[in-house]
Amino acid sequence: VDLVESGGGLVQAGESLRLACTSSESIFSLNAMGWYRQAPGKQREFVARFTAARVTNYADSVRGRFTISRDNAKNTAYLQMNSLKPEDTATYYCNAIRSSVLQGRREFWGQGTQVTVSS
């Protein structure tokens, strides 16, 4: 599965951005799809995801500000980021998981898109 992200950029604190992640295969073939981020000098951390059961999860640091959604027809996941803070500055990575009896659990990553929030 190839994942291609877009939508990063430079914004001021309080502004919004929307990231998009398009999968090369149907979203319905994935068990979960979501976003992680990594700031300089820090470990990659979970941001948000949705599962095949349509459950959504958010990190405490973004809950209430970020919203993950999906467009099944476009095989695309979105991350709407509102009220951005300087601490949201990071490279954001799209992530997808597929589990099957034959291949087991496989994890896929996008190339990353930079989000920079100035104060």
Contacts in CASP RR format, 6 or more apart in sequence:
PFRMAT RR
TARGET T0000
AUTHOR 0000-0000-0000
METHOD contacts of the structure
MODEL  1
VDLVESGGGLVQAGESLRLACTSSESIFSLNAMGWYRQAPGKQREFVARF
TAARVTNYADSVRGRFTISRDNAKNTAYLQMNSLKPEDTATYYCNAIRSS
VLQGRREFWGQGTQVTVSS
1 23 0 8 1.000
1 24 0 8 1.000
1 25 0 8 1.000
1 29 0 8 1.000
1 30 0 8 1.000
1 96 0 8 1.000
1 98 0 8 1.000
1 106 0 8 1.000
1 108 0 8 1.000
2 23 0 8 1.000
2 24 0 8 1.000
2 108 0 8 1.000
2 110 0 8 1.000
3 21 0 8 1.000
3 22 0 8 1.000
3 23 0 8 1.000
3 24 0 8 1.000
3 94 0 8 1.000
3 95 0 8 1.000
3 96 0 8 1.000
3 108 0 8 1.000
3 109 0 8 1.000
3 110 0 8 1.000
4 21 0 8 1.000
4 22 0 8 1.000
4 24 0 8 1.000
4 94 0 8 1.000
4 110 0 8 1.000
4 111 0 8 1.000
5 19 0 8 1.000
5 20 0 8 1.000
5 21 0 8 1.000
5 92 0 8 1.000
5 93 0 8 1.000
5 94 0 8 1.000
5 110 0 8 1.000
5 111 0 8 1.000
5 112 0 8 1.000
5 113 0 8 1.000
6 19 0 8 1.000
6 20 0 8 1.000
6 21 0 8 1.000
6 22 0 8 1.000
6 113 0 8 1.000
7 17 0 8 1.000
7 18 0 8 1.000
7 19 0 8 1.000
7 20 0 8 1.000
7 113 0 8 1.000
8 17 0 8 1.000
8 19 0 8 1.000
8 92 0 8 1.000
8 113 0 8 1.000
8 114 0 8 1.000
8 115 0 8 1.000
9 17 0 8 1.000
9 113 0 8 1.000
9 114 0 8 1.000
9 115 0 8 1.000
9 116 0 8 1.000
10 116 0 8 1.000
10 117 0 8 1.000
10 118 0 8 1.000
11 17 0 8 1.000
11 84 0 8 1.000
11 115 0 8 1.000
11 116 0 8 1.000
11 117 0 8 1.000
11 118 0 8 1.000
12 117 0 8 1.000
12 118 0 8 1.000
12 119 0 8 1.000
13 84 0 8 1.000
13 85 0 8 1.000
13 86 0 8 1.000
13 117 0 8 1.000
13 118 0 8 1.000
13 119 0 8 1.000
14 82 0 8 1.000
14 83 0 8 1.000
14 84 0 8 1.000
14 85 0 8 1.000
14 117 0 8 1.000
15 84 0 8 1.000
15 117 0 8 1.000
16 80 0 8 1.000
16 81 0 8 1.000
16 82 0 8 1.000
16 83 0 8 1.000
16 84 0 8 1.000
17 81 0 8 1.000
17 84 0 8 1.000
17 115 0 8 1.000
18 78 0 8 1.000
18 79 0 8 1.000
18 80 0 8 1.000
18 81 0 8 1.000
19 35 0 8 1.000
19 78 0 8 1.000
19 79 0 8 1.000
19 81 0 8 1.000
19 92 0 8 1.000
19 94 0 8 1.000
19 113 0 8 1.000
19 115 0 8 1.000
20 76 0 8 1.000
20 77 0 8 1.000
20 78 0 8 1.000
21 33 0 8 1.000
21 34 0 8 1.000
21 35 0 8 1.000
21 76 0 8 1.000
21 77 0 8 1.000
21 78 0 8 1.000
21 79 0 8 1.000
21 94 0 8 1.000
21 110 0 8 1.000
22 74 0 8 1.000
22 75 0 8 1.000
22 76 0 8 1.000
23 30 0 8 1.000
23 33 0 8 1.000
23 75 0 8 1.000
23 76 0 8 1.000
23 77 0 8 1.000
23 96 0 8 1.000
24 75 0 8 1.000
25 75 0 8 1.000
26 72 0 8 1.000
26 75 0 8 1.000
27 33 0 8 1.000
27 70 0 8 1.000
27 72 0 8 1.000
27 75 0 8 1.000
27 76 0 8 1.000
27 77 0 8 1.000
28 52 0 8 1.000
28 72 0 8 1.000
29 98 0 8 1.000
30 52 0 8 1.000
30 96 0 8 1.000
30 97 0 8 1.000
30 98 0 8 1.000
31 51 0 8 1.000
31 52 0 8 1.000
31 97 0 8 1.000
31 98 0 8 1.000
31 99 0 8 1.000
32 49 0 8 1.000
32 50 0 8 1.000
32 51 0 8 1.000
32 52 0 8 1.000
32 95 0 8 1.000
32 96 0 8 1.000
32 97 0 8 1.000
33 49 0 8 1.000
33 50 0 8 1.000
33 70 0 8 1.000
33 77 0 8 1.000
33 94 0 8 1.000
33 95 0 8 1.000
33 96 0 8 1.000
33 97 0 8 1.000
34 47 0 8 1.000
34 48 0 8 1.000
34 49 0 8 1.000
34 50 0 8 1.000
34 68 0 8 1.000
34 77 0 8 1.000
34 79 0 8 1.000
34 94 0 8 1.000
34 95 0 8 1.000
34 96 0 8 1.000
35 47 0 8 1.000
35 48 0 8 1.000
35 49 0 8 1.000
35 68 0 8 1.000
35 77 0 8 1.000
35 79 0 8 1.000
35 92 0 8 1.000
35 93 0 8 1.000
35 94 0 8 1.000
35 95 0 8 1.000
36 44 0 8 1.000
36 45 0 8 1.000
36 46 0 8 1.000
36 47 0 8 1.000
36 92 0 8 1.000
36 93 0 8 1.000
36 95 0 8 1.000
37 44 0 8 1.000
37 45 0 8 1.000
37 47 0 8 1.000
37 88 0 8 1.000
37 90 0 8 1.000
37 91 0 8 1.000
37 92 0 8 1.000
37 93 0 8 1.000
37 115 0 8 1.000
38 44 0 8 1.000
38 45 0 8 1.000
38 90 0 8 1.000
38 91 0 8 1.000
38 93 0 8 1.000
39 87 0 8 1.000
39 89 0 8 1.000
39 90 0 8 1.000
39 91 0 8 1.000
42 90 0 8 1.000
44 93 0 8 1.000
45 59 0 8 1.000
46 57 0 8 1.000
46 59 0 8 1.000
47 58 0 8 1.000
47 59 0 8 1.000
47 62 0 8 1.000
47 66 0 8 1.000
47 79 0 8 1.000
47 92 0 8 1.000
48 56 0 8 1.000
48 57 0 8 1.000
48 58 0 8 1.000
48 59 0 8 1.000
48 62 0 8 1.000
48 66 0 8 1.000
48 67 0 8 1.000
48 68 0 8 1.000
48 79 0 8 1.000
49 56 0 8 1.000
49 57 0 8 1.000
49 68 0 8 1.000
49 95 0 8 1.000
50 56 0 8 1.000
50 57 0 8 1.000
50 68 0 8 1.000
50 70 0 8 1.000
50 77 0 8 1.000
51 57 0 8 1.000
56 68 0 8 1.000
58 64 0 8 1.000
58 66 0 8 1.000
58 68 0 8 1.000
61 87 0 8 1.000
62 81 0 8 1.000
62 88 0 8 1.000
65 81 0 8 1.000
65 82 0 8 1.000
65 83 0 8 1.000
65 84 0 8 1.000
66 79 0 8 1.000
66 80 0 8 1.000
66 81 0 8 1.000
66 82 0 8 1.000
67 79 0 8 1.000
67 80 0 8 1.000
67 82 0 8 1.000
68 77 0 8 1.000
68 78 0 8 1.000
68 79 0 8 1.000
68 80 0 8 1.000
69 77 0 8 1.000
69 78 0 8 1.000
69 80 0 8 1.000
70 76 0 8 1.000
70 77 0 8 1.000
70 78 0 8 1.000
71 78 0 8 1.000
77 94 0 8 1.000
79 92 0 8 1.000
81 88 0 8 1.000
81 115 0 8 1.000
84 115 0 8 1.000
84 117 0 8 1.000
85 117 0 8 1.000
86 117 0 8 1.000
86 118 0 8 1.000
86 119 0 8 1.000
87 117 0 8 1.000
88 115 0 8 1.000
88 117 0 8 1.000
89 115 0 8 1.000
89 116 0 8 1.000
89 117 0 8 1.000
90 114 0 8 1.000
90 115 0 8 1.000
91 112 0 8 1.000
91 113 0 8 1.000
91 114 0 8 1.000
91 115 0 8 1.000
92 112 0 8 1.000
92 113 0 8 1.000
92 114 0 8 1.000
92 115 0 8 1.000
93 109 0 8 1.000
93 110 0 8 1.000
93 111 0 8 1.000
93 112 0 8 1.000
94 109 0 8 1.000
94 110 0 8 1.000
94 112 0 8 1.000
95 107 0 8 1.000
95 108 0 8 1.000
95 109 0 8 1.000
95 110 0 8 1.000
96 107 0 8 1.000
96 108 0 8 1.000
97 105 0 8 1.000
97 106 0 8 1.000
97 107 0 8 1.000
97 108 0 8 1.000
98 105 0 8 1.000
98 106 0 8 1.000
98 108 0 8 1.000
99 105 0 8 1.000
99 106 0 8 1.000
100 106 0 8 1.000
END
